[in-house]
């Protein structure tokens, strides 16, 4: 069974920062499109950031308009970890954040990590 494990969530004040991590022991993120999503209470899950199939030759990363310039997605291939650095956090960023890894024949989700932005 494939597991994606997110970590790094927590409570932070507005304007603060958090760095989320996504790990898997069962799959190699190389060759997958990996993305971060979030779901706030009462709202649908939305895409936050997406990184094209990871390879040593380069990747393409895109962001939702609401987080562009504040969030940055990166990866550390030797450790098979994908990150989401979140800066200048706002109360509207409060949500459960999920990692997803996808390729043609399979899609995997993590269990989510809670991010709460509040003073």
Secondary structure, DSSP 8 states (H G I E B T S, - for coil): ---BEEE--EEE-TT--EEEEEE-SSS-SBTSEEEEEEE-TTS--EEEEEE-SB-TT---EEE-TTTTTTEEEEEEGGGTEEEEEE-S--GGG-EEEEEEEEETTEEEEB--EEEEE--
